[in-house]
Amino acid sequence: MKIDVIGDIHGCYDELCMLFEELGYNLEQGIYIHPKGRIPVFVGDLTDRGPDSLNVIQLVYEMVITHKKAKYVPGNHCNKLYRFFLGNKVQQKHGLETTVAEYESLDVKKKGHIQNQFMRLYEEAPLYLNLPEANAVIAHAGIKKSYIGRNDKKVKTFVLYGDITGKFDESGKPIRRDWAQHYDGDQWIVYGHTPILRPRIVNKTINIDTGCVFGNQLTAFRLPEEKTIAVPSSLPFQEEKFRSFPDD
């Protein structure tokens, strides 16, 4: 199995299309297909903050649900949009407000169409993907080795939000433990969630959220090649949005 894991898109539809082209995919019947049968895997956070969240939803839906040519795991922003569509009271901030504004500009029929597509995409998605044939586990914010095979509430919180402490730094960002430092498994853990300037490999884990929506890059990680490919963002660069680590 040959896969291309795609980092957090956050509504950057144009860059997603560029990345598919860079990866050698062809646009056929409105979706991207690789001539050698490679499978794209979306690591979550399809929407919010960026300019074109609804087009991202529609493309991913067509590739994952309609044509079954791709795979997807949800991120925390996906979870929040799903709860919004359920009618729950969620705060429209941290990017959700951009997706909601796009959605509210549609007519009733189009609204229903987008809502149904996204809810089905989310409801049919696994919490994380264990792909032994690619020697990889794909989880939005990562996963501990001991959690692989589990689907309980503790694991759900971890794969959506990371190894959170419940505390916040002076800028209001959540403080998370650096779980990757303790990973000793043989499978690759491919994840995103935390924006960084370049892909970060620690043990056999790789974070590929290179902050496209914050003006840096949209990155894919190819397996079994263990190679990253990225395209530049068209958005303004926001240096303060990126996290650095002591080992950087």
C-alpha positions as CSV (number, residue, x, y, z in Angstrom):
1,M,0.0,0.0,0.0
2,K,1.3,3.4,-1.0
3,I,-0.2,6.4,0.8
4,D,0.1,10.2,0.8
5,V,-0.9,11.6,4.2
6,I,-2.0,15.2,3.8
7,G,-1.6,17.7,6.7
8,D,-4.1,20.1,8.1
9,I,-5.8,21.9,5.2
10,H,-8.0,24.4,7.1
11,G,-9.9,25.6,4.1
12,C,-6.8,26.1,1.8
13,Y,-8.5,24.5,-1.2
14,D,-6.2,26.0,-3.9
15,E,-3.1,24.7,-2.1
16,L,-4.7,21.3,-1.7
17,C,-5.2,21.1,-5.5
18,M,-1.6,22.3,-6.0
19,L,-0.3,19.6,-3.7
20,F,-2.2,16.9,-5.5
21,E,-0.7,18.1,-8.8
22,E,2.8,18.1,-7.2
23,L,2.2,14.6,-5.9
24,G,1.4,13.4,-9.5
25,Y,-2.4,13.1,-9.2
26,N,-4.7,13.8,-12.1
27,L,-8.1,15.5,-11.9
28,E,-10.7,13.0,-13.2
29,Q,-14.4,13.4,-12.8
30,G,-13.9,16.2,-10.2
31,I,-11.6,14.2,-7.9
32,Y,-7.8,13.6,-7.8
33,I,-6.7,10.1,-8.8
34,H,-3.1,8.9,-8.8
35,P,-2.1,6.9,-12.0
36,K,-0.3,4.3,-9.8
37,G,-3.1,3.9,-7.3
38,R,-1.7,5.8,-4.4
39,I,-4.2,6.5,-1.6
40,P,-4.5,10.0,-0.1
41,V,-5.1,10.1,3.6
42,F,-6.4,13.3,5.2
43,V,-5.2,13.9,8.7
44,G,-8.2,16.1,9.8
45,D,-8.9,19.8,10.3
46,L,-10.3,20.2,6.7
47,T,-12.0,23.5,7.6
48,D,-11.9,26.8,9.5
49,R,-9.6,29.9,9.2
50,G,-8.9,29.5,5.5
51,P,-10.9,30.9,2.6
52,D,-12.5,27.9,1.0
53,S,-13.6,25.4,3.6
54,L,-16.8,24.3,1.8
55,N,-14.9,23.3,-1.4
56,V,-12.5,21.3,0.7
57,I,-15.5,19.4,2.3
58,Q,-17.0,18.6,-1.0
59,L,-13.8,17.4,-2.6
60,V,-12.9,15.2,0.4
61,Y,-16.4,13.9,0.6
62,E,-16.3,12.9,-3.1
63,M,-12.9,11.2,-2.8
64,V,-13.6,9.4,0.5
65,I,-17.3,8.6,0.5
66,T,-18.6,8.7,-3.1
67,H,-15.5,7.2,-4.9
68,K,-13.7,5.5,-2.0
69,K,-10.4,6.7,-3.4
70,A,-9.1,8.3,-0.2
71,K,-9.2,8.0,3.6
72,Y,-9.9,10.5,6.3
73,V,-9.6,10.9,10.1
74,P,-11.3,13.8,11.9
75,G,-9.5,16.6,13.8
76,N,-10.7,18.8,16.6
77,H,-12.0,21.5,14.1
78,C,-14.0,18.7,12.3
79,N,-15.5,17.7,15.6
80,K,-16.5,21.3,16.4
81,L,-18.1,21.8,13.0
82,Y,-20.0,18.5,13.4
83,R,-21.3,19.6,16.8
84,F,-22.4,22.9,15.1
85,F,-24.3,21.0,12.5
86,L,-25.9,18.9,15.2
87,G,-27.3,22.1,16.6
88,N,-25.2,22.2,19.7
89,K,-24.1,25.4,21.2
90,V,-20.5,25.9,20.2
91,Q,-18.5,29.0,20.3
92,Q,-17.9,30.5,16.8
93,K,-14.3,31.4,17.2
94,H,-10.8,29.9,16.6
95,G,-11.7,29.7,12.9
96,L,-15.2,28.1,13.0
97,E,-16.6,31.6,12.3
98,T,-15.1,31.6,8.8
99,T,-16.7,28.2,7.9
100,V,-20.0,29.3,9.3
101,A,-19.9,32.6,7.4
102,E,-19.3,30.6,4.1
103,Y,-22.1,28.2,5.1
104,E,-24.6,31.0,6.0
105,S,-24.1,32.6,2.6
106,L,-25.6,29.6,0.8
107,D,-29.3,29.0,-0.1
108,V,-31.3,26.5,1.9
109,K,-30.8,23.7,-0.6
110,K,-27.0,24.1,-0.7
111,K,-26.8,24.4,3.0
112,G,-28.6,21.1,3.5
113,H,-26.3,19.4,0.9
114,I,-23.1,20.6,2.6
115,Q,-24.4,19.7,6.0
116,N,-25.3,16.2,5.0
117,Q,-22.0,15.6,3.2
118,F,-19.9,16.7,6.2
119,M,-22.0,14.9,8.8
120,R,-21.8,11.7,6.8
121,L,-18.0,12.1,6.3
122,Y,-17.5,12.7,10.0
123,E,-19.9,9.9,11.2
124,E,-18.3,7.3,8.9
125,A,-14.7,8.2,9.8
126,P,-12.6,6.2,12.3
127,L,-11.1,8.0,15.2
128,Y,-7.7,7.1,13.8
129,L,-6.4,4.7,11.0
130,N,-4.2,1.8,11.7
131,L,-2.7,0.8,8.3
132,P,-0.4,-2.2,8.9
133,E,0.1,-2.6,5.1
134,A,1.6,0.9,5.1
135,N,3.3,0.4,8.5
136,A,1.5,3.5,9.8
137,V,-1.1,4.9,12.2
138,I,-2.7,8.1,11.1
139,A,-4.2,10.2,14.0
140,H,-5.0,13.9,13.9
141,A,-3.0,14.9,17.0
142,G,-1.0,11.7,17.4
143,I,-1.5,8.6,19.5
144,K,0.3,6.8,22.2
145,K,1.5,3.3,21.4
146,S,-0.6,1.9,24.3
147,Y,-3.7,3.5,22.8
148,I,-3.5,1.8,19.4
149,G,-6.5,-0.6,19.1
150,R,-8.6,1.3,21.6
151,N,-11.5,3.7,20.9
152,D,-12.6,4.9,24.3
153,K,-13.1,8.5,25.4
154,K,-9.5,9.0,26.6
155,V,-8.2,7.9,23.2
156,K,-10.7,10.2,21.5
157,T,-9.5,13.2,23.5
158,F,-5.9,12.4,22.7
159,V,-6.2,11.9,19.0
160,L,-8.3,15.1,18.6
161,Y,-6.4,17.4,21.0
162,G,-3.0,15.8,21.8
163,D,-1.5,15.1,25.2
164,I,-3.2,18.0,26.9
165,T,-2.4,19.0,30.5
166,G,-5.4,21.2,31.0
167,K,-3.1,24.2,31.5
168,F,-2.5,27.2,29.2
169,D,0.6,29.4,28.6
170,E,0.7,33.2,28.9
171,S,-0.6,33.6,25.3
172,G,-3.6,31.3,26.0
173,K,-2.4,28.3,24.0
174,P,-3.0,24.9,25.6
175,I,0.1,23.3,27.1
176,R,0.7,19.8,25.8
177,R,3.2,17.1,26.7
178,D,5.6,16.1,24.0
179,W,4.3,12.5,23.7
180,A,6.4,11.8,20.6
181,Q,9.6,11.8,22.7
182,H,8.4,8.6,24.5
183,Y,7.2,6.7,21.4
184,D,9.1,3.5,20.8
185,G,6.9,1.7,18.3
186,D,7.8,0.3,14.9
187,Q,4.9,1.8,13.0
188,W,5.0,5.4,11.8
189,I,2.7,7.7,13.7
190,V,1.6,10.4,11.2
191,Y,-0.2,13.4,12.6
192,G,-0.8,17.2,12.5
193,H,-2.7,19.5,14.8
194,T,0.3,21.6,16.1
195,P,1.5,24.1,13.4
196,I,5.3,23.9,12.9
197,L,7.5,25.5,10.3
198,R,8.9,22.2,8.9
199,P,7.9,18.6,9.4
200,R,9.1,17.3,12.7
201,I,10.4,13.7,13.0
202,V,10.9,12.3,16.5
203,N,11.5,8.6,16.9
204,K,9.1,7.1,14.3
205,T,6.5,9.9,14.5
206,I,6.1,12.8,12.1
207,N,4.1,16.0,12.5
208,I,3.1,17.3,9.0
209,D,1.0,20.4,10.0
210,T,3.2,23.0,8.5
211,G,0.6,25.8,8.9
212,C,-0.6,26.4,5.4
213,V,-3.4,28.6,6.7
214,F,-0.8,30.7,8.6
215,G,1.2,31.4,5.4
216,N,3.8,28.6,5.4
217,Q,3.2,25.3,3.5
218,L,0.8,22.4,3.0
219,T,2.7,19.2,3.4
220,A,2.2,15.5,2.5
221,F,4.2,12.5,3.8
222,R,4.6,9.6,1.4
223,L,4.9,6.0,2.5
224,P,6.7,3.7,2.0
225,E,9.1,6.3,0.6
226,E,9.3,8.2,3.9
227,K,9.4,11.4,1.9
228,T,7.7,14.8,2.4
229,I,6.4,17.0,-0.4
230,A,5.1,20.5,0.2
231,V,3.6,23.5,-1.7
232,P,3.7,27.1,-0.5
233,S,0.8,28.9,1.0
234,S,-0.8,31.9,-0.7
235,L,-1.8,33.4,2.6
236,P,0.1,36.0,4.8
237,F,2.8,34.5,7.0
238,Q,1.9,34.6,10.8
239,E,5.1,33.6,12.7
240,E,3.4,33.8,16.1
241,K,1.1,30.9,15.2
242,F,3.9,28.3,15.0
243,R,5.3,26.2,17.8
244,S,9.0,25.5,18.3
245,F,10.5,22.7,20.3
246,P,13.7,22.5,22.4
247,D,15.2,20.0,19.9
248,D,14.5,22.2,16.9
